[in-house]
Amino acid sequence: DLIRKHNVLPLGMDNGRLRLIISDPLNLDTMDAIRFRLNTELDCCLASPSKISSYIQESLEETKSEEDDRLKHSIDATAAELAEASRELQAEALRAEAAGGEDDGPIVRLVNLIIDNAYYMRASDIHIEPMADRVRIRYRVDGVCLEKDNIPKNMQAPMMTRLKILSGMDIAEKRLPQDGRIKRMIGGDDVDFRVSALPGNHGESVVLRILRRESVNIGIQSLGFEQDDYERFL
C-alpha cells in the first residue's frame, strides 16, 4: 500500500538508511510520511513516475503469481498427504481384518470366494499376480490359465496377509520365497492347498495348488481299461 500510494520503490538498507527510488524528492510530505511509517532515514534516487509505476505493477503481479503458485502447491501437497493418510488408514484396517478371525469382513470373503471359485471350476491352480495397477487372478483349468478376476491394488497387501496367515507363513517376510499349506472344507469335501509365495517387482505373487483327495483315491475302474485288461490286473 505504501509503495502504490506514494509511487516509490525501496532498494534496501545501506548503513542504517533506506535507499528509495522516488519521482519527486522535493515532496516533503511524502518523505515525512515514509520516514514516519518506516521509522528510518532515507537516501533518495530519482526516476520518472511512469517507470516507477510500471516496475511496481510488474513486480506486484509477479509476486502475486508466485504466491498463488505456492498456495496451490501447498494445497495440492496437503490434499495428497491427506489422501495418502486415508489410504494408509484403510490399508491398516484391511490388514487388521486380514490378521483377525472375522468371517464377514471383505478380505476374508474375497479370499474365500477366490478359493471356492477355483474349486467349483475344477481348477488345478490359482495364480495371484500383482501388476502395476491391479492384482490379476488366474485359474488353471485343464492346463490353460484363465484370467477371471482383477482385484483393486489397495486390496493386495491385506489379501496376501490373509493368505499367509491361512497357510502358516511369516507375514512379515516379503523378500524371500515361502511355502505353506491350507486345509479347507468346500462343498462337503476336505480340500488341501499347497501355497507358494514369491517376491516380484510389484509385490509378492502367490500360487495355490489345489490337491483334491478324490483325485488321489482313483480306483482301477476309473482308469479307462478295457474289460480284458481290467481282468488281467485282477
Secondary structure, DSSP 8 states (H G I E B T S, - for coil): -HHHHHT-EEEEEETTEEEEEES-TT-HHHHHHHHHHHTSEEEEEE--HHHHHHHHHHHHHHHHHHHHHHHHHHHHHHHHHHHHHHHHHHHHHHHHHHHS--SSSHHHHHHHHHHHHHHHTT-SEEEEEE-SSEEEEEEEETTEEEEEEEEEGGGHHHHHHHHHHHHT--TT--SS-EEEEEEEEETTEEEEEEEEEE--TTS-EEEEEEEEHHHHS--GGGG---HHHHHHH-
